[in-house]
Amino acid sequence: MPPYYTTLWVGGAPYYYADEVYYSWRPERREYVVVDPPTEADTYVPPPTPEQTFVYPKLGQDEQQMAQDRYECHRWAVEQSGFDPVQPSADLPIAQLPVKRADYQRATRACLEARGYSVR
């Protein structure tokens, strides 16, 4: 199985999705196997675990200013990327989640750095 994947829960069982291929764990064989895609009506995609971002003020911004800047950069990144990590769209294909999340994170970082923050 590829080192990156998305977990889907279908009928209480996990499926793993990577590179447009679905996998399932077969404990009796002790391996992952390629399986047919589950029906979308039964599929639940848990929200991805957000990556932790550290933001440090470089220009002496106080906590109130930093909170305001983070919020404004979040809104701007949502507009630029078309993705809101707080409310991901159900219409977004599973394969696009990592791409859209990365676009959002790049936009957020660019906005915060332009406002005088170090982002890691």
PEFENKA-V293277 format. One record per residue. N is the residue number from 1. SS is DSSP state (alpha for helix, beta for strand, coil for the rest). PSI is psi in degrees with one decimal (none if undefined). OMEGA is omega as a letter, one per 20 degrees, with the letter a starting at -180 (* if undefined). Layout:
N & SS & PSI & OMEGA
N & SS & PSI & OMEGA
This chain:
1 & coil & 143.4 & r
2 & coil & 156.3 & a
3 & coil & -12.4 & r
4 & coil & 145.4 & a
5 & coil & 167.4 & r
6 & beta & 135.9 & r
7 & beta & 131.2 & r
8 & beta & 142.4 & r
9 & beta & 122.3 & a
10 & beta & 117.8 & r
11 & coil & 33.4 & r
12 & coil & 0.5 & a
13 & beta & 139.4 & r
14 & beta & 139.9 & r
15 & beta & 153.1 & a
16 & beta & 135.2 & a
17 & beta & 127.2 & r
18 & beta & 137.6 & r
19 & coil & 43.2 & r
20 & coil & 24.7 & r
21 & beta & 139.0 & r
22 & beta & 140.4 & r
23 & beta & 157.4 & r
24 & beta & 146.6 & r
25 & beta & 129.7 & r
26 & beta & 97.1 & a
27 & coil & -32.8 & a
28 & coil & -27.3 & r
29 & coil & -11.0 & a
30 & coil & 45.7 & r
31 & beta & 162.8 & r
32 & beta & 142.6 & r
33 & beta & 151.5 & r
34 & beta & 134.0 & a
35 & beta & 165.1 & r
36 & coil & 150.8 & r
37 & coil & 141.7 & r
38 & coil & 159.8 & r
39 & coil & 140.8 & a
40 & alpha & -26.7 & a
41 & alpha & -28.8 & a
42 & alpha & 2.3 & a
43 & beta & 135.0 & r
44 & beta & 125.3 & r
45 & coil & 110.3 & r
46 & coil & 147.6 & r
47 & coil & 139.2 & r
48 & coil & 148.7 & r
49 & coil & 121.1 & a
50 & coil & 145.4 & r
51 & coil & 143.4 & r
52 & coil & 129.6 & r
53 & coil & 133.0 & r
54 & coil & 127.8 & a
55 & beta & 124.0 & a
56 & beta & 129.8 & r
57 & beta & 132.3 & r
58 & coil & -13.0 & a
59 & coil & 22.6 & r
60 & coil & 20.8 & r
61 & coil & 138.2 & r
62 & coil & 176.1 & a
63 & alpha & -37.7 & r
64 & alpha & -43.8 & r
65 & alpha & -40.8 & a
66 & alpha & -41.0 & r
67 & alpha & -42.3 & r
68 & alpha & -45.1 & r
69 & alpha & -40.9 & r
70 & alpha & -42.6 & r
71 & alpha & -47.5 & a
72 & alpha & -38.2 & r
73 & alpha & -35.6 & r
74 & alpha & -50.3 & a
75 & alpha & -42.7 & a
76 & alpha & -42.5 & r
77 & alpha & -36.6 & r
78 & alpha & -44.7 & r
79 & alpha & -42.6 & a
80 & alpha & -39.8 & a
81 & alpha & -19.5 & a
82 & coil & 19.6 & a
83 & coil & 131.5 & r
84 & coil & 110.4 & a
85 & coil & -19.7 & r
86 & coil & -31.6 & a
87 & coil & 71.5 & a
88 & coil & 144.3 & a
89 & coil & 135.7 & r
90 & coil & -19.4 & a
91 & coil & -9.3 & a
92 & coil & 123.9 & r
93 & coil & 144.1 & a
94 & alpha & -40.6 & a
95 & alpha & -21.6 & a
96 & alpha & -14.5 & a
97 & alpha & -51.9 & a
98 & alpha & -34.9 & a
99 & alpha & -47.9 & a
100 & alpha & -40.0 & r
101 & alpha & -42.7 & r
102 & alpha & -40.0 & r
103 & alpha & -44.6 & r
104 & alpha & -46.1 & a
105 & alpha & -39.7 & r
106 & alpha & -42.6 & a
107 & alpha & -42.4 & r
108 & alpha & -45.8 & a
109 & alpha & -44.5 & a
110 & alpha & -42.4 & a
111 & alpha & -47.7 & a
112 & alpha & -39.5 & r
113 & alpha & -36.2 & r
114 & alpha & -23.4 & r
115 & coil & 6.9 & r
116 & coil & 35.1 & r
117 & beta & 152.3 & r
118 & beta & 128.7 & a
119 & beta & 127.7 & r
120 & coil & none & *
